[in-house]
Every structure is written in C-alpha cells, then in structure tokens.
Amino acid sequence: MSWIAVVPFAGWALVRLSGFEPDWPWVPMVAYTPYAAAGAVAGVALAWMLRRRAAGAAGIAAVMALGIVVVPRAIADGNPAADGPVLRVLAANLMMGQADTGQLMALIGQVRPDVLTLQELTQDAMRRLEEAGVRERLPHAVTRPLPGVGGSAVYARHPLTAGEMIKVGAFGQARAWLAHPGGDRVEIVSVHPCAPKRVGRQPCWQGGLDALPRGRGQLQLLAGDFNATLDHLPMRELLESGYRTRPTSWDADSRPPGRRPWAVPGGCPG
C-alpha cells in the first residue's frame, strides 16, 4: 500500500526532471505537477504512518525533486528595481469571438493598458469591439481576424509596425513592433499556439511554441494564451532563451530591468 502511494509520484518526478517530454498523455498531465507535489507529500505521510521506511525515503526524494520545480514559483524572481518607461499590458482570449464585448471594454477601462493582445479574434468580434470604442482607447492596431480559434491582434496606445503573422496549423499569433514615446522599440507577439491534442504526438503545439521569437536581449513582450505551463519543456526552453515571466491575470505595470524581454503567460493545455 505504501509503495502504491509513493511510486507514481517518484516516476512523475523522474520524468519531469529528465529533460525528456513524452507525448500523450504526459503533455496534458504534466500541467498538474503542483498537485503531484502535494500528492507526493501525502504519500510520504502514509508511508511513515505505516512504518515503511524504504517507501518513505523514496517518497521524500520525490517530494524534494518536485519541490525543486514547484517552490521557486512562489518566490520573487529577484528583479532589481528599475526606473524608466512603463508599459501596461492586458491579454484576453475571446473564446472564438464569443467573449462579452461590454465586459472586455470595462476591463480595458479599469486596467488602462498601453497594449492589448487578443486571441481567437473573429471578424465579428473585432467589429463589436471597434463599435464599442476600443480604437478610442487604443488607436493603433495590427489585426489578423480569422474564423474560429485562429484570429489574433495587437492594439496599442502607441504606434505599431505590423510584422508577419506567426501561423502554425489553425492558430495565428499576431506580431508587431511598438514605438514607445520613451524612444524604445518593443517587439510584441499576441501568443496563441495550438492547444495540445488529447492523443498522439503534438507537432502543432510544439511548433507554435518553437516559432515564437527567442529572447535576444532586446525589449520583447510575449502576451497571451500559451496553452502551456512552466512544467512543459517547450515553454521552459522558450523562457530560458532570455525571458522573465509574469503571472496570469496580471494588470501590473511592467518596468523591465535593462533590456530583458518579458513573457506574460496564460491558458491551460487541454
């Protein structure tokens, strides 16, 4: 009984730390790594209650391994204080254009973003937003509406130069360069790679993440629905190229230290 409570979490930790990412069902499952860490703690407690020391020791090793990847998320990343221009960012997935336009406009009024990235933007959703006055608040835009899940856009308070849309499968990711009044030029991508499928290999999902620009030491902002978590290998590789992260549902000001690029992830696989 004690080994049954410990072995699954030990195996989970081994795969998660291995640098190897299997396909289905691991890609959807690994998003639940924080819950696996909690389960590993419960497994250790059961093993020690039953006085199964070998199982308990294996469980402790699993807890420590999973703690290495989970605990740092609750700790500040040590960004130094920084002065300079501020860029406030809001990202929203419109759920195939069905999101409530009034609520989104109210959120824009509350957050007062300098940049708005939209995912799953349809032609009808764009029409409703522009009729509701989104261009009055954010007059500059690079819009790539498409039916279904594939549309994407960047709206901004400051001038934008359109870039080539990143498109893998049915999912599009609008790209633009923003000219900030402070003199900086910021590359912005409205992120939305394919969602992982529930079976088989994940070439579209992997390809959509791999197609995102790597951090190059200049001002870059990735904001949107990544369909990935910090436990997915392609996401970790992207961040390790030079990005810092901000949490989902973020409406804080961004003052990146130096010229460090930022990623504002959101969304869940499935």
Contacts in CASP RR format, 6 or more apart in sequence:
PFRMAT RR
TARGET T0000
AUTHOR 0000-0000-0000
METHOD contacts of the structure
MODEL  1
MSWIAVVPFAGWALVRLSGFEPDWPWVPMVAYTPYAAAGAVAGVALAWML
RRRAAGAAGIAAVMALGIVVVPRAIADGNPAADGPVLRVLAANLMMGQAD
TGQLMALIGQVRPDVLTLQELTQDAMRRLEEAGVRERLPHAVTRPLPGVG
GSAVYARHPLTAGEMIKVGAFGQARAWLAHPGGDRVEIVSVHPCAPKRVG
RQPCWQGGLDALPRGRGQLQLLAGDFNATLDHLPMRELLESGYRTRPTSW
DADSRPPGRRPWAVPGGCPG
1 46 0 8 1.000
1 50 0 8 1.000
2 43 0 8 1.000
2 46 0 8 1.000
2 47 0 8 1.000
2 50 0 8 1.000
2 52 0 8 1.000
2 55 0 8 1.000
2 56 0 8 1.000
3 52 0 8 1.000
3 55 0 8 1.000
3 58 0 8 1.000
5 42 0 8 1.000
5 43 0 8 1.000
5 46 0 8 1.000
5 47 0 8 1.000
5 55 0 8 1.000
6 40 0 8 1.000
6 43 0 8 1.000
6 44 0 8 1.000
6 47 0 8 1.000
6 55 0 8 1.000
6 56 0 8 1.000
6 58 0 8 1.000
6 59 0 8 1.000
6 62 0 8 1.000
7 58 0 8 1.000
9 36 0 8 1.000
9 37 0 8 1.000
9 39 0 8 1.000
9 40 0 8 1.000
9 43 0 8 1.000
9 59 0 8 1.000
9 62 0 8 1.000
9 63 0 8 1.000
9 66 0 8 1.000
10 40 0 8 1.000
10 58 0 8 1.000
10 59 0 8 1.000
10 61 0 8 1.000
10 62 0 8 1.000
11 62 0 8 1.000
12 33 0 8 1.000
12 36 0 8 1.000
12 40 0 8 1.000
12 62 0 8 1.000
12 66 0 8 1.000
13 36 0 8 1.000
13 40 0 8 1.000
13 61 0 8 1.000
13 62 0 8 1.000
13 65 0 8 1.000
13 66 0 8 1.000
14 65 0 8 1.000
15 22 0 8 1.000
15 26 0 8 1.000
15 30 0 8 1.000
16 30 0 8 1.000
16 33 0 8 1.000
16 65 0 8 1.000
16 66 0 8 1.000
16 69 0 8 1.000
16 231 0 8 1.000
17 65 0 8 1.000
17 68 0 8 1.000
17 69 0 8 1.000
19 233 0 8 1.000
20 233 0 8 1.000
21 27 0 8 1.000
21 30 0 8 1.000
21 232 0 8 1.000
21 233 0 8 1.000
21 234 0 8 1.000
23 200 0 8 1.000
23 201 0 8 1.000
23 202 0 8 1.000
24 196 0 8 1.000
24 197 0 8 1.000
24 198 0 8 1.000
24 199 0 8 1.000
24 200 0 8 1.000
24 201 0 8 1.000
24 202 0 8 1.000
25 198 0 8 1.000
27 196 0 8 1.000
27 202 0 8 1.000
27 205 0 8 1.000
27 232 0 8 1.000
27 269 0 8 1.000
28 196 0 8 1.000
28 198 0 8 1.000
28 269 0 8 1.000
28 270 0 8 1.000
30 229 0 8 1.000
30 231 0 8 1.000
30 232 0 8 1.000
31 229 0 8 1.000
31 231 0 8 1.000
31 232 0 8 1.000
31 268 0 8 1.000
31 269 0 8 1.000
33 66 0 8 1.000
33 69 0 8 1.000
33 70 0 8 1.000
33 229 0 8 1.000
33 231 0 8 1.000
34 70 0 8 1.000
34 73 0 8 1.000
36 66 0 8 1.000
37 63 0 8 1.000
37 66 0 8 1.000
37 67 0 8 1.000
37 70 0 8 1.000
40 59 0 8 1.000
40 62 0 8 1.000
40 63 0 8 1.000
40 66 0 8 1.000
41 63 0 8 1.000
43 56 0 8 1.000
43 59 0 8 1.000
44 56 0 8 1.000
44 59 0 8 1.000
44 60 0 8 1.000
44 62 0 8 1.000
44 63 0 8 1.000
47 53 0 8 1.000
47 55 0 8 1.000
47 56 0 8 1.000
47 59 0 8 1.000
48 56 0 8 1.000
69 230 0 8 1.000
69 231 0 8 1.000
73 230 0 8 1.000
77 244 0 8 1.000
77 245 0 8 1.000
79 244 0 8 1.000
79 257 0 8 1.000
80 257 0 8 1.000
82 255 0 8 1.000
82 256 0 8 1.000
82 257 0 8 1.000
82 258 0 8 1.000
83 255 0 8 1.000
84 255 0 8 1.000
85 180 0 8 1.000
85 181 0 8 1.000
85 182 0 8 1.000
85 183 0 8 1.000
85 184 0 8 1.000
85 255 0 8 1.000
86 114 0 8 1.000
86 253 0 8 1.000
86 254 0 8 1.000
86 255 0 8 1.000
87 114 0 8 1.000
87 115 0 8 1.000
87 178 0 8 1.000
87 180 0 8 1.000
87 186 0 8 1.000
87 221 0 8 1.000
87 253 0 8 1.000
87 254 0 8 1.000
88 111 0 8 1.000
88 112 0 8 1.000
88 113 0 8 1.000
88 114 0 8 1.000
88 115 0 8 1.000
88 251 0 8 1.000
88 252 0 8 1.000
88 253 0 8 1.000
88 254 0 8 1.000
89 113 0 8 1.000
89 114 0 8 1.000
89 115 0 8 1.000
89 116 0 8 1.000
89 117 0 8 1.000
89 221 0 8 1.000
89 223 0 8 1.000
89 250 0 8 1.000
89 254 0 8 1.000
89 264 0 8 1.000
90 107 0 8 1.000
90 108 0 8 1.000
90 111 0 8 1.000
90 113 0 8 1.000
90 115 0 8 1.000
90 116 0 8 1.000
90 117 0 8 1.000
90 251 0 8 1.000
91 116 0 8 1.000
91 117 0 8 1.000
91 118 0 8 1.000
91 119 0 8 1.000
91 190 0 8 1.000
91 191 0 8 1.000
91 223 0 8 1.000
91 224 0 8 1.000
91 225 0 8 1.000
91 264 0 8 1.000
91 266 0 8 1.000
92 99 0 8 1.000
92 104 0 8 1.000
92 107 0 8 1.000
92 116 0 8 1.000
92 117 0 8 1.000
92 118 0 8 1.000
92 119 0 8 1.000
93 99 0 8 1.000
93 118 0 8 1.000
93 119 0 8 1.000
93 120 0 8 1.000
93 192 0 8 1.000
93 224 0 8 1.000
93 225 0 8 1.000
93 267 0 8 1.000
94 104 0 8 1.000
94 118 0 8 1.000
94 119 0 8 1.000
94 120 0 8 1.000
94 121 0 8 1.000
94 122 0 8 1.000
94 125 0 8 1.000
95 120 0 8 1.000
96 120 0 8 1.000
96 122 0 8 1.000
96 148 0 8 1.000
96 149 0 8 1.000
97 120 0 8 1.000
97 121 0 8 1.000
97 122 0 8 1.000
97 124 0 8 1.000
97 125 0 8 1.000
97 148 0 8 1.000
98 125 0 8 1.000
99 125 0 8 1.000
101 125 0 8 1.000
101 128 0 8 1.000
101 129 0 8 1.000
101 132 0 8 1.000
102 132 0 8 1.000
104 129 0 8 1.000
105 129 0 8 1.000
105 132 0 8 1.000
105 133 0 8 1.000
105 134 0 8 1.000
108 116 0 8 1.000
108 134 0 8 1.000
108 137 0 8 1.000
108 138 0 8 1.000
109 137 0 8 1.000
110 251 0 8 1.000
111 251 0 8 1.000
112 137 0 8 1.000
113 138 0 8 1.000
113 157 0 8 1.000
113 251 0 8 1.000
114 156 0 8 1.000
114 157 0 8 1.000
114 158 0 8 1.000
115 138 0 8 1.000
115 154 0 8 1.000
115 155 0 8 1.000
115 156 0 8 1.000
115 157 0 8 1.000
115 178 0 8 1.000
115 188 0 8 1.000
115 221 0 8 1.000
115 223 0 8 1.000
116 134 0 8 1.000
116 138 0 8 1.000
116 153 0 8 1.000
116 154 0 8 1.000
116 155 0 8 1.000
116 156 0 8 1.000
117 152 0 8 1.000
117 153 0 8 1.000
117 154 0 8 1.000
117 155 0 8 1.000
117 174 0 8 1.000
117 188 0 8 1.000
117 189 0 8 1.000
117 190 0 8 1.000
117 191 0 8 1.000
117 223 0 8 1.000
117 224 0 8 1.000
118 151 0 8 1.000
118 152 0 8 1.000
118 153 0 8 1.000
118 154 0 8 1.000
118 155 0 8 1.000
118 190 0 8 1.000
119 150 0 8 1.000
119 151 0 8 1.000
119 152 0 8 1.000
119 190 0 8 1.000
119 191 0 8 1.000
119 192 0 8 1.000
119 224 0 8 1.000
119 225 0 8 1.000
120 148 0 8 1.000
120 149 0 8 1.000
120 150 0 8 1.000
120 151 0 8 1.000
120 152 0 8 1.000
120 192 0 8 1.000
121 143 0 8 1.000
121 144 0 8 1.000
121 145 0 8 1.000
121 146 0 8 1.000
121 150 0 8 1.000
121 151 0 8 1.000
121 152 0 8 1.000
121 153 0 8 1.000
122 145 0 8 1.000
122 146 0 8 1.000
122 147 0 8 1.000
122 148 0 8 1.000
122 151 0 8 1.000
123 145 0 8 1.000
123 147 0 8 1.000
125 145 0 8 1.000
126 143 0 8 1.000
126 145 0 8 1.000
126 153 0 8 1.000
134 155 0 8 1.000
135 141 0 8 1.000
135 155 0 8 1.000
137 157 0 8 1.000
138 155 0 8 1.000
138 156 0 8 1.000
138 157 0 8 1.000
139 157 0 8 1.000
140 155 0 8 1.000
140 156 0 8 1.000
140 157 0 8 1.000
140 158 0 8 1.000
140 159 0 8 1.000
140 160 0 8 1.000
141 153 0 8 1.000
141 154 0 8 1.000
141 155 0 8 1.000
141 156 0 8 1.000
141 160 0 8 1.000
142 153 0 8 1.000
142 154 0 8 1.000
142 160 0 8 1.000
142 162 0 8 1.000
142 163 0 8 1.000
142 174 0 8 1.000
142 175 0 8 1.000
142 176 0 8 1.000
143 153 0 8 1.000
143 174 0 8 1.000
144 151 0 8 1.000
144 152 0 8 1.000
144 153 0 8 1.000
144 165 0 8 1.000
144 172 0 8 1.000
144 174 0 8 1.000
145 151 0 8 1.000
145 153 0 8 1.000
146 152 0 8 1.000
146 172 0 8 1.000
148 170 0 8 1.000
149 170 0 8 1.000
149 171 0 8 1.000
149 192 0 8 1.000
150 170 0 8 1.000
150 171 0 8 1.000
150 172 0 8 1.000
150 192 0 8 1.000
151 172 0 8 1.000
151 174 0 8 1.000
151 192 0 8 1.000
152 165 0 8 1.000
152 172 0 8 1.000
152 173 0 8 1.000
152 174 0 8 1.000
152 190 0 8 1.000
152 192 0 8 1.000
153 174 0 8 1.000
153 190 0 8 1.000
154 160 0 8 1.000
154 174 0 8 1.000
154 175 0 8 1.000
154 176 0 8 1.000
154 188 0 8 1.000
154 190 0 8 1.000
156 176 0 8 1.000
156 178 0 8 1.000
156 188 0 8 1.000
158 178 0 8 1.000
158 179 0 8 1.000
158 180 0 8 1.000
158 181 0 8 1.000
159 178 0 8 1.000
159 179 0 8 1.000
160 176 0 8 1.000
160 177 0 8 1.000
160 178 0 8 1.000
160 179 0 8 1.000
160 188 0 8 1.000
161 176 0 8 1.000
161 177 0 8 1.000
161 179 0 8 1.000
162 175 0 8 1.000
162 176 0 8 1.000
163 175 0 8 1.000
163 176 0 8 1.000
163 177 0 8 1.000
164 175 0 8 1.000
165 172 0 8 1.000
165 173 0 8 1.000
165 174 0 8 1.000
165 175 0 8 1.000
166 172 0 8 1.000
166 173 0 8 1.000
166 175 0 8 1.000
166 189 0 8 1.000
166 208 0 8 1.000
166 211 0 8 1.000
166 212 0 8 1.000
167 173 0 8 1.000
168 193 0 8 1.000
168 194 0 8 1.000
168 204 0 8 1.000
168 207 0 8 1.000
168 208 0 8 1.000
168 211 0 8 1.000
169 194 0 8 1.000
169 204 0 8 1.000
170 194 0 8 1.000
171 192 0 8 1.000
171 193 0 8 1.000
171 194 0 8 1.000
171 204 0 8 1.000
171 208 0 8 1.000
172 192 0 8 1.000
173 189 0 8 1.000
173 190 0 8 1.000
173 191 0 8 1.000
173 192 0 8 1.000
173 193 0 8 1.000
173 208 0 8 1.000
173 211 0 8 1.000
173 212 0 8 1.000
174 189 0 8 1.000
174 190 0 8 1.000
175 187 0 8 1.000
175 188 0 8 1.000
175 189 0 8 1.000
175 190 0 8 1.000
176 187 0 8 1.000
176 188 0 8 1.000
177 185 0 8 1.000
177 186 0 8 1.000
177 187 0 8 1.000
177 188 0 8 1.000
178 185 0 8 1.000
178 186 0 8 1.000
178 187 0 8 1.000
178 188 0 8 1.000
179 185 0 8 1.000
180 186 0 8 1.000
184 219 0 8 1.000
185 219 0 8 1.000
186 219 0 8 1.000
186 220 0 8 1.000
186 221 0 8 1.000
187 213 0 8 1.000
187 218 0 8 1.000
187 219 0 8 1.000
187 220 0 8 1.000
187 221 0 8 1.000
187 261 0 8 1.000
188 220 0 8 1.000
188 221 0 8 1.000
188 222 0 8 1.000
188 223 0 8 1.000
189 212 0 8 1.000
189 213 0 8 1.000
189 220 0 8 1.000
189 221 0 8 1.000
189 222 0 8 1.000
189 223 0 8 1.000
190 223 0 8 1.000
190 224 0 8 1.000
191 212 0 8 1.000
191 222 0 8 1.000
191 223 0 8 1.000
191 224 0 8 1.000
191 225 0 8 1.000
191 226 0 8 1.000
191 263 0 8 1.000
191 265 0 8 1.000
192 224 0 8 1.000
192 225 0 8 1.000
192 226 0 8 1.000
192 227 0 8 1.000
193 204 0 8 1.000
193 205 0 8 1.000
193 207 0 8 1.000
193 208 0 8 1.000
193 209 0 8 1.000
193 211 0 8 1.000
193 212 0 8 1.000
193 226 0 8 1.000
193 227 0 8 1.000
193 228 0 8 1.000
194 202 0 8 1.000
194 204 0 8 1.000
194 205 0 8 1.000
194 207 0 8 1.000
194 208 0 8 1.000
194 227 0 8 1.000
195 205 0 8 1.000
195 227 0 8 1.000
195 269 0 8 1.000
195 270 0 8 1.000
196 202 0 8 1.000
196 205 0 8 1.000
196 227 0 8 1.000
196 269 0 8 1.000
196 270 0 8 1.000
197 204 0 8 1.000
197 205 0 8 1.000
198 270 0 8 1.000
205 227 0 8 1.000
205 228 0 8 1.000
205 234 0 8 1.000
205 269 0 8 1.000
206 234 0 8 1.000
207 234 0 8 1.000
209 226 0 8 1.000
209 228 0 8 1.000
209 232 0 8 1.000
209 234 0 8 1.000
209 235 0 8 1.000
209 238 0 8 1.000
210 234 0 8 1.000
212 222 0 8 1.000
212 238 0 8 1.000
213 220 0 8 1.000
213 222 0 8 1.000
214 238 0 8 1.000
214 241 0 8 1.000
214 242 0 8 1.000
215 241 0 8 1.000
215 242 0 8 1.000
215 243 0 8 1.000
215 261 0 8 1.000
216 261 0 8 1.000
217 242 0 8 1.000
217 259 0 8 1.000
217 260 0 8 1.000
217 261 0 8 1.000
218 259 0 8 1.000
218 261 0 8 1.000
219 256 0 8 1.000
219 259 0 8 1.000
219 261 0 8 1.000
220 243 0 8 1.000
220 261 0 8 1.000
220 262 0 8 1.000
221 254 0 8 1.000
221 261 0 8 1.000
221 262 0 8 1.000
221 263 0 8 1.000
221 264 0 8 1.000
222 238 0 8 1.000
222 243 0 8 1.000
222 261 0 8 1.000
222 262 0 8 1.000
222 263 0 8 1.000
222 264 0 8 1.000
222 265 0 8 1.000
223 263 0 8 1.000
223 264 0 8 1.000
224 264 0 8 1.000
224 265 0 8 1.000
224 266 0 8 1.000
224 267 0 8 1.000
225 266 0 8 1.000
225 267 0 8 1.000
226 235 0 8 1.000
226 263 0 8 1.000
226 265 0 8 1.000
226 266 0 8 1.000
226 267 0 8 1.000
227 267 0 8 1.000
227 268 0 8 1.000
227 269 0 8 1.000
227 270 0 8 1.000
228 234 0 8 1.000
228 235 0 8 1.000
228 265 0 8 1.000
228 267 0 8 1.000
228 269 0 8 1.000
229 235 0 8 1.000
229 265 0 8 1.000
229 268 0 8 1.000
229 269 0 8 1.000
230 236 0 8 1.000
230 239 0 8 1.000
230 245 0 8 1.000
230 265 0 8 1.000
232 269 0 8 1.000
235 265 0 8 1.000
238 263 0 8 1.000
239 245 0 8 1.000
239 263 0 8 1.000
242 260 0 8 1.000
242 261 0 8 1.000
243 260 0 8 1.000
243 261 0 8 1.000
243 262 0 8 1.000
243 263 0 8 1.000
244 256 0 8 1.000
244 260 0 8 1.000
244 261 0 8 1.000
244 262 0 8 1.000
244 263 0 8 1.000
245 262 0 8 1.000
245 263 0 8 1.000
245 264 0 8 1.000
245 265 0 8 1.000
246 252 0 8 1.000
246 254 0 8 1.000
246 262 0 8 1.000
246 263 0 8 1.000
246 264 0 8 1.000
246 265 0 8 1.000
248 264 0 8 1.000
248 265 0 8 1.000
248 266 0 8 1.000
248 267 0 8 1.000
250 264 0 8 1.000
254 262 0 8 1.000
256 262 0 8 1.000
END
